[in-house]
Amino acid sequence: MEGWEKFKLKELLEIKYGKDHKKLKDGIYPLYGSGGIMRYVDAFLYDDESILIPRKGTLTNLFYLNIPFSTVDTMFWSKVNKEKVFPKFLYYLLKTYDLSLLDVGAAIPSLTTKVLKEVSVTIPKSKETQRKIASILSAYDDLIENNLKRIKLLEEQAQQTYEEWFVRFKFPGYEDVDIDEESGLPVGWEKKRFDKLVILQRGFDLPSRLRVEGNVPIFASTGITDYHNEFKVKGPGIITGRSGTLGQVQFTSEDFWPLNTALWVKKYFNCGPIYVLHFLRSLDLARFGGGSAVPSLDRKVVHSQIITIPDKVLINDFENGVSPIFKTIQNLQNQNQHLKEARDILLPRLMSGMIDVDSLEVDEGLGMVAEESEKYNKD
């Protein structure tokens, strides 16, 4: 491509190893693994722009950072040669590469510095062109990040309402409700087994080779991991981890496919998904986990737990009260999905020079390029 030049990755950045974090104390600096932030520690490895590349695990999960950070020993970090390349441009460029194809591991996917250093990349000679491309893509990611922050605040608002009503008993009209002397609960509330409120069910196998591109979300223990063209469960639904990551509770308004590493709510008694979502998040399901090498959650153990079940009228009032919050959350999630799709269509076109950015004003680039992208299909 005219105006672009080829480099080996080793010419553009210096790849560094992370460190064992077990001896680090808790602190303010984010510690990254291949799945994202693992914890916050009291020391950092680097305080400049850097691209993080997994050494083991999920090899395609890259991160761009411009804050003080640390990484575990299964994560590479890098010092970018800013004289040759705009760091955030290189990050987006590397996201177009399937680094899993460079896997040299056996049981666990792995990368080596030797292999990474020899990766060939083609970049614009002009740093300004690099900056514009990175700025256009960043605009999408910034909008997505802002929406995620709004979603988090809304979820916290709904959870606080749940805690106020059903943990602290400060629901509307609580002053006029009698307390049962024997149970210590408001009259009409009961102590019963977990399975008198909901029934949990194990998810279903769906190997990657059998998945067909579609719009149906596939849920694992950590949330959505992929999409398929068929569903197993009608939405709305609640999903949580059965094996691996325990304690995260997900809500979806759509039809979905829960994997066998997840549990989903098969049946509700006198309640709905919105109430159950907040109930399960307050319950801390991870404490019921077992297993040695891989944490696991036995639904039979969960089903046998004794829980507090409020009056069904109050449950209904709660669900009606927080429903507008969930509608807003759903709208924001839909916006993010559209933004990701638009960004992912633009990414390879920008990185191949198909879209000429030299004539674009960066401040207006998002809108201009987004309008252009509507003309493209995904083929």
Protein Blocks (a to p, Z undefined) as FASTA:
>chain_A
ZZiacddfklmpccdddddfklpccdfbdcddfkbcfbdcfbdfbdcddddddfbhjfkl
ccdddbdcdddfkbccddddfklocfklmmmmmmmpcfklmpcbfklgcddfklmmmpcc
dddfblklmmmmmmmmmmmmmmmmmmmmmmmmmmmmmmmmmmmmmmnopaghklmpccdf
klopaehiacddfklmbccdddddddfklpccdfbdcddfkbcfbdcfbdfbdcdddddd
fbhjehiacddfbdcdddfkbccdfbdchiafklmmmmmmmnommlmpgcjklgcddfkl
mmmpccddddfklmmmmmmmmmmmmmmmmmmmmmmmmmmmmmmmmmmmmmnomaccklpc
fklmmmmmmmmmmmpcfZZ
